[in-house]
Each structure stands twice: as structure tokens, then as C-alpha cells.
Amino acid sequence: MNSDKTESVLDRVLVLELVRVTEAAAIAASNLVGRGDEKAADAAAVEAMRKAFDTLYMDGTVVIGEGERDEAPMLYIGEKVGGAPGKGPKIDIALDPLEGTTITAKAGPNSLAVLAAAEEGCLLNAPDVYMQKIAVGPGYPDDVIQLERSTRENVEAVAAAKGVAPSEIIVCVLDRPRHSKLIAELREIGCGVVLIGDGDVAGVIATTDQETTIDMYMGEGGAPEGVLAAAALRCVGGQFNGKLVFRNDDERARARKWGIEDLDRVYKLHDLAKGDCIFAATGVTDGSLLEGVKRLKRPAGNRVMTTESVVMRASSGTVRYVKGEHRI
């Protein structure tokens, strides 16, 4: 693939313009924080994100979205988005208008509106199934993690590369019954285990931020979220292995429908997100990565909302944090 071509295509979609899309979704979802209605919060984010896409000069295609066309009224896989169909640059979009619907409904931490953009054909069309994942942040030797290894072997490899004892490694894991064995193994090694209720995109990205103290992410989560997380790691560095997990023949058939023939393949970072990538996220609720949407009342009765977003780009390695102030 011609890297110059990739760069010119994404240059025509201003990087900061994508922040407007995640901001719109986050603001819409924030109206439902703590209201106990997951579906309503998700629907609000989806509708706002869909409208915001129409303001961008691009010919976009959703490759990871809210489901197949018969399952989702908008932002479904294959839907065309953008304000310049047939004219603008062809861009593939992976998105999750509200990563952490349960978190939002319960007013918990780390709920985000997220999306990734890349040149056509550069993001894996991951089916909506589980994915076994392992990830670390930047600075480690190549292939320091390998999904084929045992939990202990991976922890020991990361510890050796970091120059610490395995018991000093901290691992982020989704708090799910399916992870009981993994959690027990990690604690037997002596690792610290950070359990999160939802939001494994934020969990993977946490490995890139030293302030979180999280060294590794491990466990099974959504495959679409794996692609989004991989796009973020492409921008800031890190390593990721993922393998699709199928529970039945219907899920295997769904994978083949999207062109996946090797159902046992272990995907590395560049298999999931290649070429130049842009990743954008806006906080809905406060978290380790971003602050959530805030509603403030200023003097003279002026009311504003504030947002915090991050936008990253693989070709430049640039990470920008964007503070937004929106008048009500």
C-alpha cells in the first residue's frame, strides 16, 4: 500500500473534525448518565454520532458498528456515512458511540464515545463475537506477549522486559465469571488485578499510560472493541494479540460472512488496524483516560457543558487532548 496515498486520504479528513463526532455522541449520552436506561443512552449516542458524521467531507463506510443492517437502524455495518458520498475520500470507520452502556446507566467510570478511521480496507471487519485479548503498552521488545503462551509465561516475559518481579506486574481484566480462572492464576503469581465492570477499550488503552500503573490487559471481550483498541495502540505504541472466540455455528457463519476464513488465527496489531489510523474518544463519565461531560453554571446565568477528548494519529504519533466548552 502506498503510504503517501494513505496520508493524503486522511489529511483531507481533518483529524480534529473527528472529535466533533465523538463529542456529539458523548454529550447526547451524558443526558442519561445514572438514569438506569442502557438502551436509551446508547440510542441517544448513536443518533447524535450519525448526524455529526454528515458534517464531514468524506465518503465513509462503517466496518464496525452497531450490528448488521437488520439489527440496527443506523450506524450498522456497511452503512455509508459522511457528507460527501461518491466525492470525498473513501474512509473506513470503526465506532462505538457509547462504550460502556451499563457504566453510563449506573454513572460508573470510564464510559466513552469512540471511533477509529483508516483508509479503505485497513480495519478488520470483525464480527460481533468475543475475542481473547492480551495487550501491553509501548517500550517492550517485539513479541514480548504471545497469546499462545500461558498466563504465567506472558507475565514473566513482561516482568523480565520491565526489570521487575512478576509479582509487581498489574493486569487489567474485565470482571466477568468467565475470567474466574484467569484472575485466580494472576493472583497465584502475585500480580495485582484491576477489575473493570465494562469498557475494555479504555482498559487496553490504560496500558499506555504510566499513571494508571496498569502493565497488561488480558481476557475475553468484544471483537469490535479489540479493533478499536488496536487502532489506538497503533497511534501511541504497544502490542496486541487477539483471537476470535466462537460459541456456536451461527457465530462461525457470521465470521465467514465478513470474509474471515481462518477461524483460529491469532491477530497482531497490524492485522487489526494497518496503514495510517486516527483514533478519537470523548469521555462520557470520568475515567482514567478522560474526564466526563460536565454541566456548569457561569455568572449571569450562562450555562455551558465541558468535554474532554483525545485524538491520536498513527503516521505522526501525535496525541492531542482537546478541552471543549459548549454553550447551552
Secondary structure as UniProt FT lines:
FT   HELIX           3..11
FT   HELIX           15..30
FT   TURN            31..34
FT   HELIX           38..53
FT   TURN            54..55
FT   STRAND          59..64
FT   TURN            69..71
FT   TURN            77..78
FT   STRAND          80..81
FT   TURN            85..87
FT   STRAND          90..99
FT   HELIX           101..106
FT   STRAND          112..119
FT   TURN            120..121
FT   STRAND          130..136
FT   TURN            142..143
FT   TURN            147..148
FT   HELIX           151..162
FT   HELIX           166..168
FT   STRAND          170..174
FT   HELIX           177..179
FT   HELIX           180..189
FT   STRAND          192..196
FT   HELIX           200..205
FT   HELIX           206..208
FT   HELIX           210..212
FT   STRAND          216..222
FT   HELIX           223..236
FT   STRAND          239..245
FT   HELIX           249..257
FT   TURN            258..259
FT   TURN            263..264
FT   STRAND          266..268
FT   HELIX           269..272
FT   STRAND          277..283
FT   STRAND          294..297
FT   HELIX           299..301
FT   STRAND          303..313
FT   TURN            314..317
FT   STRAND          318..327
//
